[in-house]
């Protein structure tokens, strides 16, 4: 039930109570009619209460959604794109001396910060969810040097 319905039920309840009060003032006693109107008044009050509870629940859910969106916005502001490797890092972590590389696909798909797994030496990372790989220039240079030291040029 929406708020408008709840307010409408309250107005109807006030109208019924006004009618009952008027009957009593006039000295007209219709016990069956008054009992029926009191029962209707109770139902309208329950409807109003239900509408207010529904509205309170909707407000709570919307507040949670706003809080989540604000948290996402804070994270978005904290992210920095690293071209060399093609991944995200958090500025706040970098400033505190920690560098965690985050998957761009996970962030793009569902706004989830999923750390990339470092593998095969420094500068090579993989996402366990997307199975994507991210190589930095340092890694490519190290592979090239290793390849040259073995006497191969790395050409196919």
N, C-alpha and C positions, 0 to 999 in steps of 0.2 A: 504494500500500500504506500502511496506517495504522500508527501507532506500536504499537498492541496486536499487530498481526500481526508486526511486526518483533521485538518482545519475545518473542513466542511462538516465532519462528524461532530466536532466541538460546537460549531454554530447550531447544528440541529439539536444537540444536547441542551444548549442554553435555551433554545426555543421551547423545548419540551418542559424544562424546569420552570420557565416563565408561565407556560400554560397551566401547569400544576399549581403554581403559586397563585395564579389568578383564580382558579377554581376554589381554592381554599379561602381566599379573601371574599369571594362572592357567597361563601357558605354552601356552595353546591358540591356535594360529595357524591362522586360516582366511583365507588371502590374498584370496580372491575376496570374501568377506564384508566384510573390512576395507577393501578398495579401494572397494567399493560404498558403505560407510558414510562413507568419507572424501569421496567424490564428493558424497554427500548433505549432508555437513557444509559443503562448499564452497558448495553451492547455498543452504543456510540462511544462511550468512554473507553471501552476495550479497543475499539477500532482506532481511536485517537492514540492510545498508548502504543499500539502496534505500529502505527505510522511513525511515531516519534522514535521508537526503537529501530525501525528500518532506516530512518534518516540518520540516526546516530551511528549505525553500522556503516552506512554509505560514507559518512563523513570520516569515520575511522579508516576505512579502506582508502579513501582519497588522500588522507594525510600520509598514510604509509606509501602510497604511490608517489606523492610529492617528495617525501624523504628519499625514496629510492632514486628518483630522477635527479635530485640534488646531489646525491652521492655519485651517480654516474657523471654528472657535470663536473664535479670536483676531480674525479679520476681523469676525465677527458682533458681537463685543463692541466693535469699533472703529467700527461703523456707527451713524449717527445719521439718523433719518428727518426730512426737511424737509417739513412740511405744505404750506408755500407753494411749490408746484411739484410736489409729490408724487414725490420722488426721494430717493435715499440720498446721503449724503456720509460721508467718513471723518473721524472726530474728529482723528486724528493728522495728517492732511493739513491740516485747517483750522487746527490749532494751529501748524503749521509755515508757515502763510501761503499755502498752496495749497488751492484749493477745486475739486474735481472732482465733478461731479454724475453719479451712477450710476443706470442704469435699474433700476427696481423689478421689472419683468417678468423681466429677465435674472437678477437675483438670486433671485427667487422660483422660476423654472423650473429653473435648473441651478446655483444658487449661483455664478454668474459675475459678476464685477464688470466691467460693460461701461460705459465712459463715454458719457454722452449728448453729442450734437453740438450746440454752441451755434449757433443760426441766427436770422436776422431780428432781430438786435439783442439787447440785454441782457435776459436772463430768459426766453428761449424756447429749448427744447431738444428734440431728437428722438433717438430710438433707431433706428439704422440697421438693427438686426435685427428689431425688432418694429414699426417704423414708428409708434411711439407718440409723442405730443407732450406736453410738460410746460411749462406757463406759470406764471411767478411773478406776484405782484401787481404788481411793478414793470413787467413787460412789459404787462400788461393796462391799467395806468394810462397808460403811454406810448402805447399804441394808442388809448385813449380820448381823450387830449389831442390826438393827431395828427388823429383823426377830427373833433374839435370845432374844431380850427384850420382845417379845410377847409370848415367850415360844415355838416357832417353830424353827426347825433347818433348814428350807428352803429346805428340801428334799421332794421329791415327792413319 
